[in-house]
Amino acid sequence: MINWLVYVAIAVGTGLLFSLGQAWRQRVAREKLASADEAARKIIDEATREAESKKREALLEAKEELLRGRNELDREIRDRRNELQKMEKRLMQKEESLDRKSDALEKKEAGLQRREDEITKMQEDLAQLHAQQRAELERLSGLTSEEARQLLLKDIENEVKYDAAMLIKEVETQAREEAEKRARDIISLAIQRFAADHVAETTVSVVALPNDEMKGRIIGREGRNIRTLETLTGIDLIIDDTPEAVILSGFDPVRREVARIALEKLIIDGRIHPARIEEMVAKAEKEVENAIREAGEQATFDTGVHGLHPELVKLLGRLRYRTSYGQNVLKHSLEVAYLAGVMAAELGVDAVLAKRAGLLHDIGKAVDHQIEGSHVQIGVEILRRYREAPAVIHAVAAHHGDEEARSVEAVLVAAADAISAARPGARRETLEAYIKRLEKLEEIADSFEGVEKAYAIQAGREIRIMVKPDRIDDLMAARVARDIVKKIEEEMEYPGQIKVTVIRETRVVDYAK
């Protein structure tokens, strides 16, 4: 029982305590809420007061800014008004100046009109005077104005023709002198930079013998050895009274070289009979073939010409055993290549092309004894067959004038060919051909009207022509020289060039008595 009462007392106490705590907490919360409301009212009041203060300040600042803007605007308006007043003043001054100038111009225009009227009247008077003078001149001269005009124009035309002829002659002379000077410089430079040796070769070769007894061994029993050698090589062996020598004669230089090498080998070996001759000729042919190939390769190496077809290289090597007027054709081709290359370099054109065309220009001479046609035609066909460049083929075709040169390199190859052929000692010709050439030169010169005498001098390199001064004047002398040059080029073949000199002189002779 007591325990139950204790429990009840505790429960009641606990409830009272809870109620008291709850009441306390509610009181504290009400006090805090009242305090917060008071603080909020204070904050709102302060914010309101501060906002009012800032509003008043902003209004004051806006009024001040407005006042400043108005003052600046007033000042700007005043400045512009002053500027407008100044501009109006300047405009008024300009208008006054323009009015004064306009008045002056009107006065000048009036004066000019008066002068124009006076000039018009004077021109009319002059026209009348001119007509009167013309009528008087026509009456005195007996010619109309048109006839006098034609006569005057004819005199002027004759005078102009003479002046034009003199001017043309002067320009041609100056151009020729300048061109000749430039050409001489280039050619002399090319010749100085390359000077080849020239050795005259013949159509025979001489083989030395150790003794005269060897001649009998070469002939053999009943001539079988010499017949075998001649049959295999195609070369004639001349065994005569010449001591210790055998002469090999033939127009094919390659065959002659094969015969010479074979005979020298037989002489050294000592065993001379038909079988041994066949063996030595075969060995000699191989040696000559190797020598031909090496000569062609050496020529391309020396000139710096690369990319040639192997057959063209062999044909170049064959030129080593080919001569023209006593001049070795391979040496001549090398010289032409060097000369053309140097001149092309001096002129600023394709030196490689000129050198290549110069090396190949006489390639047709390697086989011209085997194929019909000139060496130019044969060379062109060979180059086309081995697909050489068209520019090289054209230069080869034009180097003897068979077709007109269309490139500077073609002209240079022809010039280099003429220079090489014209070197002293480069070529030789028979006395009969030399005399005929000189006679032909003088005959061509004598065939022209007005020529008194003609002399071929300097071994046919120059011809001097005396003309009759009463029939040939200075202008006609120049024309005669050109005509003679043209006829020589058309009718003659000659190495190098021929200088034509026309001499016209007037001699006055008197005697003191």
Long-range contacts (C-beta under 8 A, 24 or more apart in sequence): 165-475, 169-474, 169-475, 169-478, 172-478, 186-343, 186-346, 186-347, 187-343, 187-415, 187-419, 189-342, 189-346, 190-338, 190-339, 190-342, 190-343, 190-346, 190-416, 190-419, 191-339, 191-419, 193-338, 193-342, 194-335, 194-338, 194-339, 194-342, 196-331, 196-334, 196-335, 196-420, 196-423, 197-331, 198-327, 198-328, 198-331, 198-423, 198-425, 198-426, 199-328, 200-326, 200-327, 200-425, 200-428, 201-253, 201-323, 201-326, 201-328, 202-326, 203-249, 203-250, 203-251, 203-253, 203-256, 204-238, 204-247, 204-248, 204-249, 204-256, 205-247, 205-248, 205-256, 205-257, 205-259, 205-260, 206-245, 206-246, 206-247, 206-248, 207-245, 207-246, 207-247, 207-248, 207-260, 207-263, 207-264, 207-267, 208-244, 208-245, 209-244, 209-245, 209-246, 209-267, 210-244, 210-267, 211-244, 212-243, 212-244, 214-267, 215-239, 215-246, 217-272, 218-246, 218-263, 218-266, 218-272, 220-272, 220-273, 224-274, 225-272, 225-273, 225-274, 225-277, 228-274, 228-277, 228-278, 229-259, 229-262, 229-263, 229-277, 229-281, 232-262, 232-277, 232-278, 232-281, 233-258, 233-259, 233-262, 233-281, 235-259, 237-263, 251-369, 252-369, 253-321, 253-322, 253-323, 254-288, 254-292, 254-318, 254-321, 256-321, 257-288, 257-321, 258-284, 258-285, 258-288, 259-284, 261-287, 261-288, 291-317, 291-320, 292-317, 292-318, 292-320, 292-321, 293-317, 295-320, 295-330, 299-330, 299-333, 299-334, 299-359, 300-359, 302-334, 303-334, 303-337, 303-338, 303-341, 303-355, 303-359, 304-352, 304-355, 305-337, 305-352, 305-355, 305-356, 305-359, 309-386, 309-387, 311-386, 312-360, 312-363, 312-382, 312-383, 312-386, 312-388, 315-363, 315-366, 315-367, 315-382, 316-359, 316-360, 316-363, 316-366, 318-366, 318-367, 319-362, 319-363, 319-365, 319-366, 322-365, 322-366, 324-362, 324-365, 324-427, 325-421, 325-427, 325-428, 325-429, 325-495, 326-427, 326-428, 327-420, 327-421, 327-426, 327-427, 329-362, 329-365, 329-366, 332-362, 332-420, 332-421, 332-426, 333-358, 333-359, 333-360, 333-361, 333-362, 333-363, 334-359, 335-416, 335-420, 336-361, 336-362, 336-413, 336-416, 336-417, 336-420, 337-416, 339-415, 339-416, 339-419, 339-420, 340-409, 340-412, 340-413, 340-415, 340-416, 343-412, 343-415, 343-416, 344-408, 344-409, 344-412, 347-408, 347-412, 349-408, 349-409, 349-412, 350-391, 350-409, 353-389, 353-391, 353-392, 353-395, 353-409, 354-395, 354-409, 354-412, 354-413, 354-416, 356-389, 356-392, 357-391, 357-392, 357-395, 357-396, 357-399, 357-409, 357-410, 357-413, 358-395, 358-412, 358-413, 358-416, 358-417, 360-388, 360-392, 360-396, 361-395, 361-396, 361-399, 361-413, 361-417, 363-396, 374-402, 376-400, 376-402, 377-402, 418-495, 418-496, 418-497, 419-496, 421-495, 421-496, 422-495, 422-496, 422-497, 426-495, 427-495, 434-459, 434-460, 437-492, 437-494, 440-491, 440-492, 441-488, 441-492, 441-498, 444-484, 444-487, 444-488, 444-491, 444-492, 445-484, 445-500, 447-487, 448-480, 448-483, 448-484, 450-476, 450-480, 451-480, 460-494, 460-498, 461-496, 461-497, 461-498, 461-499, 462-498, 462-499, 462-500, 462-501, 463-498, 463-499, 463-500, 463-501, 464-501, 464-503, 465-500, 465-501, 465-502, 465-503, 466-503, 467-502, 467-503, 467-504, 469-504, 469-505, 469-506, 472-504, 473-504, 474-504, 477-502, 477-504, 478-502
